[in-house]
Amino acid sequence: MPKFLKDTDYQGTPYGIPFTTSTRALYYNKKIFAAAGISSPPQTWTQLQADAAKIKAKGSIGYGLPLGSEEAQAEALMWFLGNGGGYLNSSGKYDINSAANVQTLRFLSQLVSSGDTQPSPGTTDRKDVWAQFAQGKIGMVGGQPALIPIIQQAGVLKSSDYATANFPGRNGPLASTLGVHDDIVAFNTGGHQAAIKKFLDFVYQNKYQLQFAHEYGLLPATQSAASAMSSNPMFSAFFKNIPTSVNYPSLTNWTTVENQIKTTLGQAVTGNPQQILNTIQQTATSGG
């Protein structure tokens, strides 16, 4: 798919080929929604908080907010994008402590203090809220296709009990979502071009792209396999946002910055968002 292939490009040369991909969307429990009198998924933050409060009043968790060390950088980015923020500015420079990002974390702090999320989101990992959603205990979570096999393995929710929708933003559904891809890279050393070609011709067949995607709850990398898979309504929210998806920064010190986000950003929902983001920004800009 062109969007993900372009991400592997450096100065006009692609150095990898996407093998498997994913984007993010909002999962919602249709049974919990019906019990709370909610007819459709939220499109804005205000609607999400109102829906979460209705769900809480019925005894379930409104929104599962995982800002623990497993994948805080992904959850946070989805919310930042919904407010016109993100990790980079339009010039490709770090802008982690932007006014938009601070405002976003203040909203999340309000969501948490109102009891519309699970307790202690700053130390909750993604796997935990996904497991609770699969058990039918949470009304809404952000997720990727990999949540589907977890739901199926739990055996509590039928496919008709839940659905996906565009992730809500401050004023409307996200125009850009988080996109991630894993790539295959082949090296010149050894001169095994014929064997490499044979391997790539094999793994990029639709049959194996789709088999791998379905087994692990991911999206394929080829347009033909994506076309075959996108007919499933469960995946439509993931596929339609690929062209405008946003990847993580490719700056040289991103791993260091990412690790700090994972270990400290969760503190912002009960502490000082400006201070937390200032510290992360300082690490980002001092590292080159």
Secondary structure, 3 states (H helix, E strand, C coil): CHHHHHHCEECCEECCEEEEEEECEEEEEHHHHHHCCCCCCCCEHHHHHHHHHHHHHCCCEEEECCCCCCCHHHHHHHHHHCCCCCCECCCCCECCCCHHHHHHHHHHHHHHHCCCECCCHHHCCHHHHHHHHHCCCEEEEEECCCHHHHHHHHCCCCHHHEEEECCEECCCECCCCEEEEEEECCCCCCCCHHHHHHHHHHHCCHHHHHHHHHHHCCEECCHHHHHHHCCCHHHHHHHCCHHHCECCCCCCCHHHHHHHHHHHHHHHHCCCHHHHHHHHHHHHHHCC
